[in-house]
Amino acid sequence: MNSFEVIGGKKLKGEIIPQGAKNEALQIISAVLLTPEKVTISNIPDILDVNLLIELLGDMGVKVDRTHRDTCTFQADAVDIDFLRSDAYLKKSGRLRGSVMVAGPMLARYRKAFIPKPGGDKIGRRRLDTHIIGFEKLGARFDYQEGQGLFHLEAPHLKGCNLLLDEPSVTGTANIIMAAVMAEGTTTIYNAACEPYVQQLCKMLTRMGARIRGIGSNLLVIDGVRYLGGTEHRMLPDMIEIGSFIGLAAMTQSEITIKNVSIENLGIIPDKFRQLGIKLELRGDDIYIPEQDVYEIQSFLDGSVLTIYDHPWPGFTPDLLSIVLVVATQARGSVLIHQKMFESRLFFVDKLIDMGAQIILCDPHRAAVIGMGREHQLRGITMSSPDIRAGVALLIAALSAEGKSTIQNIEQIDRGYQHIDERLRQLGAQINRI
């Protein structure tokens, strides 16, 4: 098992380019199963979760040609459906929660799919109900095989329907869209997720021949078609990585420029970091963060303590709450972090407390952070990365801390961040993979 050894307290400087969006990649790459024609996708992040999905598609019989480091051409003209019943498929797909995204395209085109028990982060309960209920209403039947931890779905005939999602799940919405685009008749999805990643999927499917109305809203209307063709698609930069770099610059008192961020797709992310007192400038399509000794958390207009919480898009993404929490530890002032979606995502704060941070974990969903205003520097410790986002938050804390930190279980970080140690070293960070 690899670890990161970090010597903290160094100011960083330079430019960094964000990777392609992980959360977009998992659904976009799964969508290649909807057509026998070639689909070329660029700006693919070189990370474990995405590479595992590409490998899984190859095992299923999809032809994969990696023409460049970040570009692949896929052709799903000879998919081996029987492979989805194999132990090899169960083992590999069970390691990757994103493998659930294969189900929608498989139902649409082949009328059967298999969903293993979800893998991925251990950040709390992550339901499949939205996916399964949506498939059922489109006409699919499912059988849960408890011994294998496997959902077996069959849909001899998919027919459009009216759907009210019980939660605006990004993956659930994307999966249902991919099943509905080739269903008979019209499907209306109420309370749909409208994140840029879902918009990107809809735009790609439209170029392939799908008929989707309401893109960018919470109400999607899909008129089913019989055939989808090939296309080319370029993925957005990863908004979570962009937010992570903003937090990194603030914590380490660094001057960093984040290049080519697709500002129009960042929503309120820059504003939330400004609420923490972080100065940043939008320069064309770049974000410039100047060196800043102290940043002060804003309060509400009535003087009460600021609360930052996650909310479905266009609200603040839950994937950045771990970063915001860490950044607040060295701010001047206090903030309440309210993680509504996952009940285990704040449990990494004990490691920050060991580093000297002043945090009160109120309950599994809320943490009060009393910023130290740099009066006391965090100290390096040995710790383990519990999930992708908390792992990078701990890495940011280690880079700002005094002394040496060792971060174990960095496979979690590698699942979501592309060559992060190499890219940080280019900014001047002292980080080694051991």
SULPE-V444726 format. One line per field, one symbol per residue. psi: psi as a letter, one per 40 degrees, with the letter a starting at -180 (. if undefined). A space follows every 50 residues. Layout:
psi = ???
//
This chain:
psi = hiihhhhaehiihaiihiiihdddddddddeeeeieihhhhifhhgiddd dddddddddeehhhhgdidehihihgefhgdddeeidddddddeehdeed eddddddddeeiihhihhaaigeahgiedddddddddeeiiihhgddefh hhiigdhhhiihhhheighddddddddddddeihahhhhifiifiddddd dddddddeeihhieheiehhhhhiidiiaiiihhiiihdddddddddddd defihihhigegdeeebedddddddeehhihhgbfihhhihhdhhhhiii deeihhhhiiiihfahhdeedddddddddeihaiihhhhddheeeeeedd ddddeeighhhdaeehhhhhiefedhiiiiihiihdidddddddddddde ihahihhifedddddehhfdddddddeeighih.
//
